[in-house]
Amino acid sequence: MIDLHTHTNLSDGTDTPRELINLAMAQGITTLGISDHDTTSSWEEATNALRPGMDLVLGAEISCLTENEISVHMLGLLFDSENQALQDLLEESRDQRIPRLKKMVTLLNDAGITVSIDDVHSATPAGATVGRPHLADALVALGHVSSRGEAFTELLHNDSPYYVSHIAPTPVTAIAAIKAAGGVAVIAHPFASQRGKILSAQDFAPLVAAGLNGIEVDHRDQSASERDNLRAVARELGMVITGSSDYHGNGKINRLGEHLTSPQEWEKLEAMATARRVVRK
């Protein structure tokens, strides 16, 4: 069982890295990928918690924007964490999150939905990459909504009047940085239309030219028809096809291991990194 896309409480998940490792091992996951948003801060604890019987694939999910402001998430896996250029890119992405959230807080307050940036910080675990999920948690704590999911459905989705776009690298820039750091790049849930604007099939050509390695096809936010269309795109372009849970603990309904990557596809993807960086004990 190979699940290459999960999150811990060092971004917007709710499990600590150690808790996630323990859960994955208990559920029979054989290869687990941890890709927190714009950070590698979970790597050390996850590595220390790992025990024999499961492989650990370390990475990060990089927040990107296309030139026409379509939000794209790029999974960077198996890269060298000591690569300063990539770490600088991740830091720049994190630094943009606070100004963005302050603008969203202002819009919510203007609409009579009272929340402060301090409330957001209070809802963010120590050391975590702050983001919209923590604003959602603050809204839950204040009684405006009943759950993080309701906050996104009603107030924080990409087409919401309270949504603020963020300054971020383009997908091509992110791919280049991942590849320069020796890793592999997989675009996450690119046809998930329920999240907002999505790429078209024609948009993949420059990503492939930049070095894109794979496409996350099997994901709960993509409908059956979207998965079928995306699988056809991936096959036509010669991309590795992945499936992942995008597990966030209690932060989302996604179940660990609900979508998986086949061993054959994972073998191809791992071989594309410049070094064997899978963690084993």
Secondary structure, 3 states (H helix, E strand, C coil): CEECCECCCCCCCCCCHHHHHHHHHHCCCCEEEEEEECCCCCHHHHHHHCCCCCEEEEEEEEEEECCCCCEEEEEEECCCCCCHHHHHHHHHHHHCHHHHHHHHHHHHHHCCCCCCHHHHHHCCCCCCCCCHHHHHHHHHHCCCCCCHHHHHHHHHCCCCCCCCCCCCCCHHHHHHHHHHCCCEEEEECCCCHHHCCCCCHHHHHHHHHHCCCEEEEECCCCCHHHHHHHHHHHHHHCCEEEECCCECHHHCCCCCCCCCCCHHHHHHHHHCCCCCCCECC
